[in-house]
Amino acid sequence: MSVDVKALGKVAVLMGGTSAEREVSLMSGTGVLNALKSQGVDAYAFDPAQRELSELKREGFARCFIALHGRHGEDGSVQGALELLGIPYTGSGVMASAIAMDKVMTKRVWLAEGLPTPRYVWLAPEDQARERIRTVPDDLGLPLIVKPPREGSSIGVTKVQGYSEMQDAVTLSSQYDPDVLCEEFIDGEEVTCPVLGDGASAQALPVIRIVAPEGAYDYQNKYFTDDVHYLVPSGLPEAEEREIQRLVVAAYRTLGCRGWGRADLMIRAADRKAFLLEMNTSPGMTGHSLVPMSAKAAGISYEQLCVQLLATARLDSTR
């Protein structure tokens, strides 16, 4: 896909922001900014935590590359602000961003469409009495996962091995989100698969298999160590890879995503069934990030990927 970079106009790379993932967003945004500049794009850093978004209009920005992660960046709020300002942006629109950011809402949509996702229990703030928390393993079995439904990057996530660990896990999760998501643990291999495009033309990139030390694919290992092994090609049987790609595109389209996204899944060891965990609508673009890694395996360089994504920037109202 050849792009006339001059036609893209003045570009703001939105990075930083106010979420728990600020540090990662600054790394992503810096990578994107440098890549766009290297390709001749008139691009500038813009941190919504330090500047009003209305300045984008005043300063004549023609489009935005959203490299924000987490709340106020990936949840539809900044997308809504850009809709009101009339400035096209990369990635999913308001509704898809808002749903995908909330893992409980995502599960509800996927389950309604018959897509496989682990069983779950949602604990609203008024439903977190000690007696209720103790019953969750009766519903989901052990081990199980406890996590905040509206955070990313494995922040606030606990793998609970016994009843006695439930209270601490819920307390940790609720520091990041008043709601708590408890999820059936799928014992098996973790994989991730990016999608590029829109609607019927959406296409999955190569699947990446993630091998983490002792299965601990946590915040530290995701961004700050080299202990995790990422296998692309995945080494999975071809039919299995194709089925994961089919599932991921269906999950992406069901949520109404556009531009790009990345789904995380578990393959259950017992029967090789794949389960969808979540959809990231503003995936990481750091040196450890998975979309650039998968794109590279498909013959798309980091710089090409950034320019291609920028070229797809648009508004919901121009669908």
N, C-alpha and C positions, 0 to 999 in steps of 0.2 A: 504494500500500500504506500504510494508516494504522496507526500504531503507538502504543499507550498507553505513553508514556515512563515513567510512574510504575511500571508493572508490570515494568519492566526491572530495578528494584532498584539497589543500589550497584554501580557499574561501575569496574573497573580498566582503564586503557589501558596495556598493556604496551609500553614503548618503551625505546630505548637498547640494553641488552644488551652482549654482549662480542664480537660479530662485527666483521669489517672494515667492515661497513656501519652501525656504531653512529651515525655522524654523520647519515646519511640517515634512520635509524629515529627519531632524536630530532626531526627535522623532520616526518616523517610523523605521529608520535604527538602532537606539539603541535597540528598541524592537526586531527587527529581529536578530541582532547580539547576544543579550543575549539568545534568544531562540535557535539559532543554537549552540552556545557554550554549552548550557545546555544539548543538545543532543549528544555532543561529536564531533561536527564538528570543524575543524581547521579553524576558521573564524576570520577575522580582519576588522576593520573599515577603509574605504578609502574615503576621501573627495576630489572629483575632483576640487573643488575650491582652494585647497591648494597643490595639487600634480598633476604632469603630468600623464595622463593615461598610457603613455609608461612604467611607473614604474611597472605597473601590470605584464608586460611581464618579465621585469628584475628581479622581485622578485618572479617569479615562481607561480603566481596564476593560478589555474586550471579552475576556473569558478567565475562568479560574480552574486551576488544577487543585482538587481537594486532596491534600495529603494529611488531613486531620484524622485522628482515630478516636473512637469512643464518643462520649456524650458531647453534644453541641458541635459535633463534626461529622459523625457518621449516622446520626439518629433522625435526620430529616429537618433539624432546626436550622442549620446553616443553609441547607438546600432551600428551605422556605424563604429565608432572608434573601438569597440570591434570585429566587423567582420574583420577589417583590421589587428587587433592584433591576431586574431584567438582564442579568449578566449570566450567560451560559456557563455551565460547570460540568466537570467530569463525573462519571459514575451515576448511580441510581437517583431517581427523583425522590420527592418528599415521602410518598406513601411507602414505597419499597424500602427506603432507608429506615423509616421509623419501625416498620414491622421487623426487618432483619436485625435491628439493634436489640430487639426484645426477644430473647430466646424462647420465652413461653408463647408469645404470639406467633413466632415462626413455627413452633411445633404444632400449634392449633391449625395453622394454614396447611402445613405439610400433611398432617393426619387427615384433615378433611379431604385432601386430594389423594389419599392412599399411599403417600410416600413414607418409607420406613425411617423412624427416629426412635431413640430409646424411650422407654416408659418413664414417666416423671410424676413428681408431686410438687405442686406450687404452694409455697407457704407465704400468704399475705401477711402484713405486719400484725394484724389482729389474730393470726392463726399460728403464732410462734410460742405458745405456752410450752413449758417443759414437757408436759404429758403428751402433747401432740407431736412434738419433735421426736420423742422416744418411739412413737409408733411408725415412723417413716420406713425404717428398715423392714418392718412387717409387710409393707406394701411392695417395696422395691428389691428386697434381698440385700445381702452384703457381699463384697464391698459395694459402696455407692458413691456418687459424686455430688458434692454440694457446691453451688456457685451462684454469684450474683447474675441475674438474667440480663442485665444491661451493661456489663463490662466486657472487655476483651483482653487479649494477651495473657490469659490464664490468671488474671488478678483476682484474688479472693477465693480461689478454688481449693477445695480439700477433697482428697480421696479418703472416705471414711471406712475403716476396717471393722469397727465394732460399735455397739449401741452407746458406749461411754464416750465416744468421740463426737457424737452428733451435736451436742450443745455447743462445743467450741467451734465446730465447723459452721454452724448457723450464725453464731456471734461474729465470726470473721467475715462471712459473706455479707451480713447485714450492715457492716461498716461501709460497704460500697454501694448497697442498694437495699431499700427497705423490704423489697420482695426477695424471697430466696427460692432458688430452683434446686430441687433434689432430683437426681437422675440415675436411672439404672446404669450400672457399670457394665460396659461391653468389654469382655476380655478378648483381646486380639491385637491386630495391627492398626496403627493410625496412618491414615493417608489424607492427602489434601489435593484438590483439583481446581485450578482456575478456569474461569469462563470469560471470553471476550465477545462483545457484540450485543445484539438487541433482537428480541422477538425470535422469529423463525430462523434468523441468520446467526443466532448465538451459537458459539462453538467452544467445546472444552479443549483445554491445552493438556499436555501430558500429565498423568497422575504422578505425584511424588509420595514415596513411602518414607515415613519418619521413624527412625530408630533412635530412641533417647536412652541415656543411661538409666537403668532400672525403671524404664518407662516414665521417667520424670520429665515430661515435656512441659516445663513450667516457664515462668517469666524470665528467670535467670538464664536457663538453657536456650530459650528462644532467641534472646538478643545479645547475650554477653559472654557466651562460652562457645567453644568449638567442639563440644563433646557430643553433640547430636549429629547423627548421620542422616543425610537426605539422599534417597536413592531415586534418581531419574536418569534413564528409564527405571520404572518402579520395580521391575523384575517379577511383577505379577503375571499370571497367565493372561494371554491376549484377550480372551473372552471376559475375564474378570475386570481388566482395565476398561474395556469397552462398556461394560455394564455400569461401572462407577461413573464414567463420563456421561452416559445416558441419564443416570440418576441426577447428577449434578446439574446438567442443563435443565432437566425437568424442575428441579428444586428452585433454580434461578428464575426460570420463566414463571413458575407458580407464584413467586413473591413479587413479580413485576419488575425484576432488576433490569438494569441496562448498563451499557458501557463496559463494565468489568465487575468481577466479583471472585470470591474464592470460597469453596465449601470445604469444611473439615468433616471427615467421616471416620468411623471405626469399622473394621472388618472382623466379625465375630469368628474366633478361631474354630469353634465347634462345628460350624456349618458354612463358613465363608460368606455369610450374609452381610451386606453393607448397611450401615445405619448412618443417617445424616445427623451431625451434631449442631452445626450452625452455618450461616452464610455471612461472610464478611463483605460488606459493600464498599469499604475503603481499605483494601488490604495494605499490609506493610510494603514499603519499597526501600528497606534498608539493605545493608550488605549481607544480612542473614535471611532476607525475605524470600518467600516461596514463589510468588507470581513471577518475578524476574528469572528465577531459577528454572521454572517450568517453561517460560517463554524462550529462554536460551536453548533448551532442549528441542524446541520447535523451530529454531533458527531465527528467533527474533532477539536482537540485542537489547540491552537495558535502554539505550538511547532511543532506538526505534520504538520500543514499547511506550516510553513516555510521550513521544511525539504522536504516536497513533492514538493513545488515550486522550491526549489533549485535543486532537482533531475531532473526537466524538462528542466534545462538550456541547450540551444544549440545555434547553429549558423544558419542563414538563409541558408547557403550553404550546410547544412546537412539535409535539409527538405526531 
